[in-house]
Amino acid sequence: MQPFEVIEHTADIGLKAYGQTLKETFENAAIGMFSLITDLENVKSTLSEEIYIEAEDRESMLVEWLNELLYRFEVEYKVYKRCEIIDWDEEYRLRAITYGEPLDLGRHQIKTQIKACTYHMLKIEHSDFWSAQVIFDV
């Protein structure tokens, strides 16, 4: 099973992330988003940071999670190549460790400028595996 796939959308871009667990799906959504932003092969894991998110439900948690990572990219100039959710209740709280480095435009060419993760066409589904679909405003 692939960790994610890009979804074509009229004016924006999206992705569908997959995982054996919901946790793995959220982690793959984050890495999928950063793979849209830059080539992850050029990102090193020289820093790790803890992130804490609270939300009202799973869908809101996914949007808050991705938007927090985008905030750190846009405001703190950080790119991540791996995320590990270390504690959560799958609905209201999430604590994760992210691994990456400060943005270096000499090595990190920006492929897609993502403004935000939206609620448009947002879906989290479970059958034999988990999937999460998100659309990004670009």
N, CA, C and O atoms as a GROMACS GRO file, in nm:
protein
  552
    1MET      N    1   0.085  -0.118   0.000
    1MET     CA    2   0.000   0.000   0.000
    1MET      C    3   0.089   0.124   0.000
    1MET      O    4   0.182   0.135   0.080
    2GLN      N    5   0.061   0.215  -0.090
    2GLN     CA    6   0.136   0.341  -0.094
    2GLN      C    7   0.091   0.430   0.022
    2GLN      O    8  -0.024   0.422   0.065
    3PRO      N    9   0.182   0.516   0.073
    3PRO     CA   10   0.145   0.599   0.188
    3PRO      C   11   0.048   0.712   0.152
    3PRO      O   12  -0.032   0.755   0.236
    4PHE      N   13   0.056   0.762   0.027
    4PHE     CA   14  -0.034   0.869  -0.016
    4PHE      C   15  -0.033   0.880  -0.167
    4PHE      O   16   0.055   0.827  -0.234
    5GLU      N   17  -0.134   0.952  -0.220
    5GLU     CA   18  -0.139   0.984  -0.362
    5GLU      C   19  -0.192   1.126  -0.378
    5GLU      O   20  -0.271   1.173  -0.296
    6VAL      N   21  -0.147   1.193  -0.484
    6VAL     CA   22  -0.190   1.330  -0.511
    6VAL      C   23  -0.325   1.326  -0.581
    6VAL      O   24  -0.348   1.241  -0.668
    7ILE      N   25  -0.413   1.418  -0.544
    7ILE     CA   26  -0.545   1.432  -0.605
    7ILE      C   27  -0.546   1.560  -0.686
    7ILE      O   28  -0.512   1.667  -0.636
    8GLU      N   29  -0.584   1.550  -0.811
    8GLU     CA   30  -0.598   1.670  -0.894
    8GLU      C   31  -0.730   1.738  -0.859
    8GLU      O   32  -0.832   1.672  -0.839
    9HIS      N   33  -0.726   1.870  -0.852
    9HIS     CA   34  -0.844   1.949  -0.820
    9HIS      C   35  -0.840   2.074  -0.905
    9HIS      O   36  -0.732   2.124  -0.937
   10THR      N   37  -0.954   2.126  -0.942
   10THR     CA   38  -0.964   2.236  -1.037
   10THR      C   39  -0.863   2.348  -1.011
   10THR      O   40  -0.779   2.375  -1.097
   11ALA      N   41  -0.869   2.413  -0.897
   11ALA     CA   42  -0.780   2.526  -0.871
   11ALA      C   43  -0.682   2.498  -0.758
   11ALA      O   44  -0.590   2.577  -0.735
   12ASP      N   45  -0.699   2.389  -0.689
   12ASP     CA   46  -0.616   2.357  -0.574
   12ASP      C   47  -0.547   2.223  -0.596
   12ASP      O   48  -0.542   2.172  -0.708
   13ILE      N   49  -0.494   2.168  -0.490
   13ILE     CA   50  -0.431   2.035  -0.497
   13ILE      C   51  -0.468   1.960  -0.370
   13ILE      O   52  -0.492   2.022  -0.266
   14GLY      N   53  -0.472   1.831  -0.378
   14GLY     CA   54  -0.507   1.752  -0.261
   14GLY      C   55  -0.428   1.625  -0.254
   14GLY      O   56  -0.344   1.597  -0.340
   15LEU      N   57  -0.455   1.548  -0.152
   15LEU     CA   58  -0.393   1.417  -0.143
   15LEU      C   59  -0.483   1.324  -0.064
   15LEU      O   60  -0.569   1.366   0.014
   16LYS      N   61  -0.460   1.198  -0.088
   16LYS     CA   62  -0.528   1.094  -0.014
   16LYS      C   63  -0.419   1.013   0.054
   16LYS      O   64  -0.332   0.956  -0.013
   17ALA      N   65  -0.422   1.009   0.187
   17ALA     CA   66  -0.322   0.936   0.265
   17ALA      C   67  -0.383   0.805   0.313
   17ALA      O   68  -0.503   0.794   0.336
   18TYR      N   69  -0.296   0.705   0.327
   18TYR     CA   70  -0.339   0.572   0.366
   18TYR      C   71  -0.256   0.522   0.484
   18TYR      O   72  -0.146   0.570   0.509
   19GLY      N   73  -0.312   0.426   0.556
   19GLY     CA   74  -0.238   0.362   0.664
   19GLY      C   75  -0.313   0.243   0.720
   19GLY      O   76  -0.434   0.231   0.704
   20GLN      N   77  -0.239   0.156   0.786
   20GLN     CA   78  -0.300   0.042   0.854
   20GLN      C   79  -0.376   0.089   0.977
   20GLN      O   80  -0.472   0.025   1.021
   21THR      N   81  -0.333   0.203   1.033
   21THR     CA   82  -0.400   0.263   1.149
   21THR      C   83  -0.431   0.408   1.116
   21THR      O   84  -0.377   0.464   1.021
   22LEU      N   85  -0.517   0.467   1.193
   22LEU     CA   86  -0.548   0.608   1.175
   22LEU      C   87  -0.425   0.694   1.203
   22LEU      O   88  -0.400   0.793   1.135
   23LYS      N   89  -0.348   0.655   1.303
   23LYS     CA   90  -0.223   0.723   1.337
   23LYS      C   91  -0.129   0.726   1.217
   23LYS      O   92  -0.077   0.831   1.181
   24GLU      N   93  -0.107   0.612   1.156
   24GLU     CA   94  -0.019   0.604   1.039
   24GLU      C   95  -0.073   0.689   0.924
   24GLU      O   96   0.005   0.749   0.850
   25THR      N   97  -0.203   0.694   0.909
   25THR     CA   98  -0.266   0.774   0.804
   25THR      C   99  -0.239   0.923   0.826
   25THR      O  100  -0.208   0.995   0.732
   26PHE      N  101  -0.252   0.970   0.949
   26PHE     CA  102  -0.223   1.110   0.980
   26PHE      C  103  -0.074   1.142   0.955
   26PHE      O  104  -0.041   1.248   0.901
   27GLU      N  105   0.013   1.050   0.994
   27GLU     CA  106   0.157   1.070   0.970
   27GLU      C  107   0.185   1.077   0.820
   27GLU      O  108   0.262   1.162   0.776
   28ASN      N  109   0.123   0.988   0.742
   28ASN     CA  110   0.143   0.988   0.597
   28ASN      C  111   0.084   1.112   0.531
   28ASN      O  112   0.137   1.159   0.430
   29ALA      N  113  -0.025   1.165   0.586
   29ALA     CA  114  -0.082   1.289   0.532
   29ALA      C  115   0.017   1.404   0.549
   29ALA      O  116   0.033   1.486   0.459
   30ALA      N  117   0.082   1.410   0.663
   30ALA     CA  118   0.181   1.516   0.688
   30ALA      C  119   0.299   1.505   0.592
   30ALA      O  120   0.341   1.606   0.534
   31ILE      N  121   0.351   1.386   0.574
   31ILE     CA  122   0.465   1.367   0.485
   31ILE      C  123   0.422   1.390   0.340
   31ILE      O  124   0.498   1.447   0.262
   32GLY      N  125   0.303   1.348   0.306
   32GLY     CA  126   0.250   1.374   0.172
   32GLY      C  127   0.242   1.523   0.144
   32GLY      O  128   0.277   1.569   0.035
   33MET      N  129   0.195   1.599   0.243
   33MET     CA  130   0.185   1.744   0.226
   33MET      C  131   0.323   1.805   0.204
   33MET      O  132   0.340   1.889   0.116
   34PHE      N  133   0.422   1.764   0.284
   34PHE     CA  134   0.556   1.819   0.266
   34PHE      C  135   0.621   1.773   0.136
   34PHE      O  136   0.707   1.843   0.082
   35SER      N  137   0.580   1.658   0.084
   35SER     CA  138   0.634   1.615  -0.046
   35SER      C  139   0.578   1.702  -0.158
   35SER      O  140   0.640   1.713  -0.264
   36LEU      N  141   0.461   1.763  -0.137
   36LEU     CA  142   0.407   1.858  -0.235
   36LEU      C  143   0.484   1.990  -0.229
   36LEU      O  144   0.498   2.059  -0.330
   37ILE      N  145   0.533   2.025  -0.110
   37ILE     CA  146   0.604   2.151  -0.090
   37ILE      C  147   0.747   2.145  -0.144
   37ILE      O  148   0.791   2.238  -0.212
   38THR      N  149   0.819   2.038  -0.114
   38THR     CA  150   0.959   2.027  -0.156
   38THR      C  151   0.998   1.880  -0.172
   38THR      O  152   0.924   1.791  -0.131
   39ASP      N  153   1.113   1.856  -0.230
   39ASP     CA  154   1.164   1.720  -0.248
   39ASP      C  155   1.220   1.671  -0.114
   39ASP      O  156   1.319   1.724  -0.064
   40LEU      N  157   1.157   1.571  -0.056
   40LEU     CA  158   1.195   1.523   0.077
   40LEU      C  159   1.332   1.457   0.079
   40LEU      O  160   1.392   1.442   0.186
   41GLU      N  161   1.383   1.417  -0.036
   41GLU     CA  162   1.518   1.358  -0.044
   41GLU      C  163   1.624   1.459   0.002
   41GLU      O  164   1.731   1.419   0.048
   42ASN      N  165   1.595   1.588  -0.011
   42ASN     CA  166   1.689   1.693   0.026
   42ASN      C  167   1.672   1.743   0.169
   42ASN      O  168   1.745   1.832   0.212
   43VAL      N  169   1.579   1.685   0.242
   43VAL     CA  170   1.553   1.728   0.380
   43VAL      C  171   1.623   1.632   0.475
   43VAL      O  172   1.608   1.510   0.465
   44LYS      N  173   1.699   1.688   0.569
   44LYS     CA  174   1.769   1.610   0.671
   44LYS      C  175   1.690   1.617   0.802
   44LYS      O  176   1.609   1.708   0.822
   45SER      N  177   1.713   1.522   0.888
   45SER     CA  178   1.648   1.520   1.020
   45SER      C  179   1.745   1.573   1.124
   45SER      O  180   1.794   1.497   1.208
   46THR      N  181   1.774   1.702   1.120
   46THR     CA  182   1.868   1.761   1.215
   46THR      C  183   1.800   1.820   1.337
   46THR      O  184   1.867   1.854   1.434
   47LEU      N  185   1.667   1.833   1.333
   47LEU     CA  186   1.595   1.884   1.450
   47LEU      C  187   1.470   1.802   1.471
   47LEU      O  188   1.413   1.746   1.378
   48SER      N  189   1.429   1.796   1.596
   48SER     CA  190   1.302   1.732   1.630
   48SER      C  191   1.226   1.826   1.722
   48SER      O  192   1.285   1.894   1.806
   49GLU      N  193   1.095   1.827   1.705
   49GLU     CA  194   1.010   1.916   1.784
   49GLU      C  195   0.883   1.842   1.822
   49GLU      O  196   0.836   1.754   1.750
   50GLU      N  197   0.829   1.880   1.936
   50GLU     CA  198   0.702   1.823   1.980
   50GLU      C  199   0.590   1.917   1.940
   50GLU      O  200   0.601   2.039   1.952
   51ILE      N  201   0.481   1.858   1.892
   51ILE     CA  202   0.362   1.934   1.853
   51ILE      C  203   0.244   1.877   1.929
   51ILE      O  204   0.229   1.755   1.942
   52TYR      N  205   0.160   1.965   1.980
   52TYR     CA  206   0.040   1.925   2.054
   52TYR      C  207  -0.081   1.991   1.988
   52TYR      O  208  -0.081   2.112   1.966
   53ILE      N  209  -0.183   1.913   1.956
   53ILE     CA  210  -0.304   1.962   1.890
   53ILE      C  211  -0.426   1.916   1.968
   53ILE      O  212  -0.428   1.804   2.020
   54GLU      N  213  -0.528   2.001   1.976
   54GLU     CA  214  -0.658   1.964   2.029
   54GLU      C  215  -0.763   1.998   1.925
   54GLU      O  216  -0.751   2.098   1.854
   55ALA      N  217  -0.867   1.915   1.916
   55ALA     CA  218  -0.975   1.940   1.820
   55ALA      C  219  -1.104   1.876   1.870
   55ALA      O  220  -1.105   1.807   1.972
   56GLU      N  221  -1.213   1.901   1.797
   56GLU     CA  222  -1.344   1.852   1.836
   56GLU      C  223  -1.377   1.713   1.782
   56GLU      O  224  -1.460   1.642   1.839
   57ASP      N  225  -1.312   1.673   1.672
   57ASP     CA  226  -1.337   1.543   1.611
   57ASP      C  227  -1.220   1.506   1.521
   57ASP      O  228  -1.126   1.584   1.506
   58ARG      N  229  -1.224   1.388   1.462
   58ARG     CA  230  -1.114   1.339   1.378
   58ARG      C  231  -1.085   1.431   1.260
   58ARG      O  232  -0.969   1.461   1.231
   59GLU      N  233  -1.190   1.474   1.192
   59GLU     CA  234  -1.171   1.557   1.074
   59GLU      C  235  -1.105   1.690   1.112
   59GLU      O  236  -1.012   1.734   1.045
   60SER      N  237  -1.154   1.752   1.217
   60SER     CA  238  -1.094   1.877   1.264
   60SER      C  239  -0.950   1.855   1.309
   60SER      O  240  -0.864   1.940   1.289
   61MET      N  241  -0.924   1.739   1.371
   61MET     CA  242  -0.789   1.705   1.415
   61MET      C  243  -0.694   1.699   1.295
   61MET      O  244  -0.582   1.750   1.303
   62LEU      N  245  -0.736   1.638   1.186
   62LEU     CA  246  -0.651   1.628   1.068
   62LEU      C  247  -0.621   1.767   1.011
   62LEU      O  248  -0.506   1.796   0.977
   63VAL      N  249  -0.722   1.851   1.000
   63VAL     CA  250  -0.702   1.986   0.947
   63VAL      C  251  -0.611   2.067   1.041
   63VAL      O  252  -0.520   2.134   0.994
   64GLU      N  253  -0.635   2.060   1.170
   64GLU     CA  254  -0.552   2.133   1.267
   64GLU      C  255  -0.406   2.085   1.262
   64GLU      O  256  -0.314   2.166   1.266
   65TRP      N  257  -0.387   1.955   1.253
   65TRP     CA  258  -0.255   1.893   1.245
   65TRP      C  259  -0.178   1.946   1.124
   65TRP      O  260  -0.065   1.993   1.137
   66LEU      N  261  -0.240   1.938   1.008
   66LEU     CA  262  -0.172   1.982   0.886
   66LEU      C  263  -0.151   2.133   0.885
   66LEU      O  264  -0.047   2.181   0.838
   67ASN      N  265  -0.247   2.209   0.935
   67ASN     CA  266  -0.231   2.354   0.938
   67ASN      C  267  -0.124   2.398   1.038
   67ASN      O  268  -0.056   2.498   1.015
   68GLU      N  269  -0.108   2.324   1.147
   68GLU     CA  270   0.000   2.356   1.242
   68GLU      C  271   0.136   2.333   1.176
   68GLU      O  272   0.227   2.414   1.194
   69LEU      N  273   0.149   2.225   1.101
   69LEU     CA  274   0.274   2.199   1.029
   69LEU      C  275   0.299   2.306   0.923
   69LEU      O  276   0.413   2.350   0.904
   70LEU      N  277   0.194   2.349   0.854
   70LEU     CA  278   0.208   2.457   0.756
   70LEU      C  279   0.251   2.588   0.823
   70LEU      O  280   0.333   2.662   0.769
   71TYR      N  281   0.194   2.615   0.940
   71TYR     CA  282   0.232   2.735   1.015
   71TYR      C  283   0.382   2.734   1.044
   71TYR      O  284   0.451   2.834   1.026
   72ARG      N  285   0.431   2.620   1.089
   72ARG     CA  286   0.574   2.609   1.122
   72ARG      C  287   0.660   2.625   0.996
   72ARG      O  288   0.772   2.677   1.004
   73PHE      N  289   0.611   2.580   0.883
   73PHE     CA  290   0.682   2.600   0.757
   73PHE      C  291   0.682   2.748   0.718
   73PHE      O  292   0.787   2.805   0.686
   74GLU      N  293   0.566   2.810   0.720
   74GLU     CA  294   0.550   2.949   0.675
   74GLU      C  295   0.612   3.052   0.769
   74GLU      O  296   0.672   3.149   0.723
   75VAL      N  297   0.598   3.033   0.898
   75VAL     CA  298   0.642   3.133   0.996
   75VAL      C  299   0.780   3.103   1.054
   75VAL      O  300   0.860   3.193   1.075
   76GLU      N  301   0.806   2.976   1.081
   76GLU     CA  302   0.933   2.939   1.143
   76GLU      C  303   1.034   2.884   1.043
   76GLU      O  304   1.148   2.854   1.079
   77TYR      N  305   0.992   2.872   0.916
   77TYR     CA  306   1.079   2.827   0.806
   77TYR      C  307   1.141   2.690   0.835
   77TYR      O  308   1.263   2.674   0.832
   78LYS      N  309   1.054   2.592   0.864
   78LYS     CA  310   1.100   2.456   0.892
   78LYS      C  311   1.032   2.359   0.795
   78LYS      O  312   0.915   2.375   0.761
   79VAL      N  313   1.108   2.259   0.751
   79VAL     CA  314   1.054   2.153   0.666
   79VAL      C  315   1.074   2.020   0.739
   79VAL      O  316   1.173   2.000   0.809
   80TYR      N  317   0.978   1.931   0.721
   80TYR     CA  318   0.981   1.804   0.791
   80TYR      C  319   0.977   1.687   0.692
   80TYR      O  320   0.910   1.693   0.589
   81LYS      N  321   1.050   1.582   0.726
   81LYS     CA  322   1.048   1.464   0.642
   81LYS      C  323   0.989   1.342   0.712
   81LYS      O  324   0.966   1.238   0.650
   82ARG      N  325   0.965   1.355   0.844
   82ARG     CA  326   0.906   1.244   0.919
   82ARG      C  327   0.830   1.299   1.038
   82ARG      O  328   0.874   1.394   1.103
   83CYS      N  329   0.716   1.239   1.066
   83CYS     CA  330   0.635   1.275   1.181
   83CYS      C  331   0.594   1.147   1.252
   83CYS      O  332   0.557   1.048   1.188
   84GLU      N  333   0.601   1.150   1.383
   84GLU     CA  334   0.563   1.033   1.462
   84GLU      C  335   0.465   1.076   1.570
   84GLU      O  336   0.500   1.152   1.661
   85ILE      N  337   0.343   1.027   1.561
   85ILE     CA  338   0.243   1.056   1.664
   85ILE      C  339   0.273   0.964   1.782
   85ILE      O  340   0.272   0.842   1.770
   86ILE      N  341   0.300   1.026   1.895
   86ILE     CA  342   0.342   0.948   2.012
   86ILE      C  343   0.232   0.931   2.117
   86ILE      O  344   0.242   0.845   2.205
   87ASP      N  345   0.128   1.013   2.109
   87ASP     CA  346   0.020   1.003   2.207
   87ASP      C  347  -0.104   1.069   2.149
   87ASP      O  348  -0.097   1.184   2.103
   88TRP      N  349  -0.216   0.998   2.150
   88TRP     CA  350  -0.343   1.060   2.109
   88TRP      C  351  -0.459   0.970   2.139
   88TRP      O  352  -0.442   0.850   2.160
   89ASP      N  353  -0.577   1.028   2.139
   89ASP     CA  354  -0.697   0.949   2.166
   89ASP      C  355  -0.782   0.934   2.039
   89ASP      O  356  -0.899   0.897   2.047
   90GLU      N  357  -0.721   0.963   1.923
   90GLU     CA  358  -0.783   0.950   1.791
   90GLU      C  359  -0.900   1.044   1.768
   90GLU      O  360  -0.972   1.028   1.670
   91GLU      N  361  -0.922   1.139   1.853
   91GLU     CA  362  -1.032   1.230   1.829
   91GLU      C  363  -1.008   1.370   1.883
   91GLU      O  364  -1.034   1.467   1.813
   92TYR      N  365  -0.961   1.382   2.006
   92TYR     CA  366  -0.958   1.514   2.068
   92TYR      C  367  -0.819   1.571   2.093
   92TYR      O  368  -0.802   1.693   2.098
   93ARG      N  369  -0.719   1.484   2.110
   93ARG     CA  370  -0.584   1.531   2.140
   93ARG      C  371  -0.481   1.450   2.063
   93ARG      O  372  -0.498   1.330   2.042
   94LEU      N  373  -0.375   1.519   2.022
   94LEU     CA  374  -0.267   1.452   1.950
   94LEU      C  375  -0.135   1.515   1.993
   94LEU      O  376  -0.124   1.637   2.002
   95ARG      N  377  -0.036   1.432   2.018
   95ARG     CA  378   0.099   1.479   2.049
   95ARG      C  379   0.193   1.404   1.957
   95ARG      O  380   0.188   1.281   1.947
   96ALA      N  381   0.279   1.480   1.889
   96ALA     CA  382   0.368   1.418   1.790
   96ALA      C  383   0.507   1.478   1.799
   96ALA      O  384   0.528   1.586   1.853
   97ILE      N  385   0.602   1.404   1.743
   97ILE     CA  386   0.738   1.454   1.727
   97ILE      C  387   0.762   1.464   1.577
   97ILE      O  388   0.737   1.369   1.502
   98THR      N  389   0.810   1.578   1.533
   98THR     CA  390   0.841   1.599   1.392
   98THR      C  391   0.993   1.604   1.375
   98THR      O  392   1.065   1.650   1.464
   99TYR      N  393   1.040   1.555   1.262
   99TYR     CA  394   1.182   1.550   1.232
   99TYR      C  395   1.207   1.620   1.100
   99TYR      O  396   1.143   1.589   0.999
  100GLY      N  397   1.300   1.714   1.100
  100GLY     CA  398   1.330   1.788   0.978
  100GLY      C  399   1.444   1.883   1.001
  100GLY      O  400   1.538   1.853   1.076
  101GLU      N  401   1.437   1.999   0.938
  101GLU     CA  402   1.544   2.097   0.950
  101GLU      C  403   1.494   2.235   0.910
  101GLU      O  404   1.385   2.247   0.853
  102PRO      N  405   1.572   2.339   0.938
  102PRO     CA  406   1.535   2.472   0.890
  102PRO      C  407   1.536   2.476   0.738
  102PRO      O  408   1.618   2.411   0.672
  103LEU      N  409   1.444   2.552   0.683
  103LEU     CA  410   1.435   2.568   0.538
  103LEU      C  411   1.563   2.631   0.484
  103LEU      O  412   1.611   2.731   0.537
  104ASP      N  413   1.618   2.571   0.380
  104ASP     CA  414   1.738   2.620   0.312
  104ASP      C  415   1.705   2.625   0.164
  104ASP      O  416   1.707   2.522   0.096
  105LEU      N  417   1.675   2.744   0.113
  105LEU     CA  418   1.632   2.756  -0.026
  105LEU      C  419   1.740   2.714  -0.125
  105LEU      O  420   1.710   2.695  -0.243
  106GLY      N  421   1.863   2.701  -0.080
  106GLY     CA  422   1.968   2.648  -0.165
  106GLY      C  423   1.952   2.498  -0.190
  106GLY      O  424   1.994   2.447  -0.294
  107ARG      N  425   1.891   2.428  -0.095
  107ARG     CA  426   1.869   2.284  -0.107
  107ARG      C  427   1.722   2.245  -0.119
  107ARG      O  428   1.691   2.140  -0.176
  108HIS      N  429   1.633   2.327  -0.068
  108HIS     CA  430   1.490   2.294  -0.065
  108HIS      C  431   1.415   2.381  -0.166
  108HIS      O  432   1.365   2.488  -0.131
  109GLN      N  433   1.407   2.335  -0.288
  109GLN     CA  434   1.332   2.407  -0.389
  109GLN      C  435   1.183   2.393  -0.359
  109GLN      O  436   1.135   2.282  -0.339
  110ILE      N  437   1.110   2.504  -0.357
  110ILE     CA  438   0.967   2.502  -0.329
  110ILE      C  439   0.893   2.461  -0.456
  110ILE      O  440   0.902   2.529  -0.559
  111LYS      N  441   0.821   2.350  -0.448
  111LYS     CA  442   0.746   2.299  -0.564
  111LYS      C  443   0.605   2.356  -0.566
  111LYS      O  444   0.557   2.399  -0.671
  112THR      N  445   0.538   2.356  -0.452
  112THR     CA  446   0.400   2.404  -0.441
  112THR      C  447   0.388   2.490  -0.317
  112THR      O  448   0.431   2.450  -0.209
  113GLN      N  449   0.331   2.608  -0.333
  113GLN     CA  450   0.309   2.697  -0.219
  113GLN      C  451   0.169   2.670  -0.164
  113GLN      O  452   0.070   2.714  -0.223
  114ILE      N  453   0.160   2.598  -0.053
  114ILE     CA  454   0.031   2.564   0.008
  114ILE      C  455  -0.004   2.671   0.111
  114ILE      O  456   0.077   2.703   0.199
  115LYS      N  457  -0.125   2.726   0.100
  115LYS     CA  458  -0.170   2.828   0.194
  115LYS      C  459  -0.236   2.767   0.318
  115LYS      O  460  -0.213   2.811   0.430
  116ALA      N  461  -0.318   2.662   0.296
  116ALA     CA  462  -0.390   2.602   0.408
  116ALA      C  463  -0.450   2.468   0.370
  116ALA      O  464  -0.472   2.440   0.252
  117CYS      N  465  -0.474   2.387   0.471
  117CYS     CA  466  -0.552   2.265   0.455
  117CYS      C  467  -0.698   2.305   0.478
  117CYS      O  468  -0.728   2.376   0.574
  118THR      N  469  -0.788   2.261   0.390
  118THR     CA  470  -0.928   2.304   0.398
  118THR      C  471  -1.020   2.189   0.440
  118THR      O  472  -0.978   2.073   0.447
  119TYR      N  473  -1.144   2.223   0.467
  119TYR     CA  474  -1.246   2.123   0.497
  119TYR      C  475  -1.318   2.076   0.370
  119TYR      O  476  -1.400   1.985   0.376
  120HIS      N  477  -1.287   2.138   0.256
  120HIS     CA  478  -1.350   2.103   0.129
  120HIS      C  479  -1.315   1.959   0.091
  120HIS      O  480  -1.198   1.924   0.083
  121MET      N  481  -1.415   1.876   0.069
  121MET     CA  482  -1.400   1.735   0.030
  121MET      C  483  -1.322   1.652   0.132
  121MET      O  484  -1.269   1.546   0.099
  122LEU      N  485  -1.314   1.699   0.256
  122LEU     CA  486  -1.243   1.628   0.362
  122LEU      C  487  -1.317   1.498   0.395
  122LEU      O  488  -1.438   1.497   0.417
  123LYS      N  489  -1.240   1.388   0.398
  123LYS     CA  490  -1.298   1.257   0.430
  123LYS      C  491  -1.198   1.173   0.506
  123LYS      O  492  -1.079   1.171   0.472
  124ILE      N  493  -1.246   1.104   0.608
  124ILE     CA  494  -1.167   1.001   0.676
  124ILE      C  495  -1.252   0.875   0.672
  124ILE      O  496  -1.367   0.875   0.717
  125GLU      N  497  -1.194   0.767   0.618
  125GLU     CA  498  -1.270   0.644   0.600
  125GLU      C  499  -1.189   0.524   0.650
  125GLU      O  500  -1.066   0.527   0.654
  126HIS      N  501  -1.263   0.418   0.686
  126HIS     CA  502  -1.198   0.295   0.730
  126HIS      C  503  -1.270   0.175   0.668
  126HIS      O  504  -1.392   0.163   0.677
  127SER      N  505  -1.192   0.088   0.606
  127SER     CA  506  -1.242  -0.042   0.560
  127SER      C  507  -1.136  -0.144   0.602
  127SER      O  508  -1.121  -0.172   0.721
  128ASP      N  509  -1.063  -0.199   0.508
  128ASP     CA  510  -0.950  -0.287   0.543
  128ASP      C  511  -0.831  -0.206   0.594
  128ASP      O  512  -0.744  -0.258   0.663
  129PHE      N  513  -0.829  -0.077   0.559
  129PHE     CA  514  -0.724   0.016   0.600
  129PHE      C  515  -0.789   0.153   0.617
  129PHE      O  516  -0.906   0.171   0.584
  130TRP      N  517  -0.713   0.247   0.668
  130TRP     CA  518  -0.762   0.384   0.686
  130TRP      C  519  -0.722   0.470   0.566
  130TRP      O  520  -0.619   0.446   0.504
  131SER      N  521  -0.805   0.570   0.534
  131SER     CA  522  -0.769   0.669   0.432
  131SER      C  523  -0.822   0.804   0.477
  131SER      O  524  -0.924   0.815   0.545
  132ALA      N  525  -0.748   0.908   0.437
  132ALA     CA  526  -0.788   1.044   0.468
  132ALA      C  527  -0.764   1.129   0.344
  132ALA      O  528  -0.654   1.130   0.289
  133GLN      N  529  -0.867   1.199   0.302
  133GLN     CA  530  -0.858   1.285   0.185
  133GLN      C  531  -0.864   1.430   0.228
  133GLN      O  532  -0.952   1.469   0.305
  134VAL      N  533  -0.769   1.512   0.178
  134VAL     CA  534  -0.766   1.655   0.209
  134VAL      C  535  -0.739   1.734   0.081
  134VAL      O  536  -0.673   1.686  -0.011
  135ILE      N  537  -0.792   1.854   0.078
  135ILE     CA  538  -0.766   1.948  -0.031
  135ILE      C  539  -0.695   2.068   0.030
  135ILE      O  540  -0.736   2.120   0.134
  136PHE      N  541  -0.588   2.113  -0.038
  136PHE     CA  542  -0.510   2.227   0.007
  136PHE      C  543  -0.539   2.348  -0.079
  136PHE      O  544  -0.550   2.337  -0.202
  137ASP      N  545  -0.551   2.462  -0.015
  137ASP     CA  546  -0.564   2.589  -0.085
  137ASP      C  547  -0.424   2.631  -0.127
  137ASP      O  548  -0.335   2.646  -0.043
  138VAL      N  549  -0.402   2.651  -0.257
  138VAL     CA  550  -0.271   2.692  -0.307
  138VAL      C  551  -0.276   2.831  -0.369
  138VAL      O  552  -0.174   2.881  -0.416
   0.00000   0.00000   0.00000
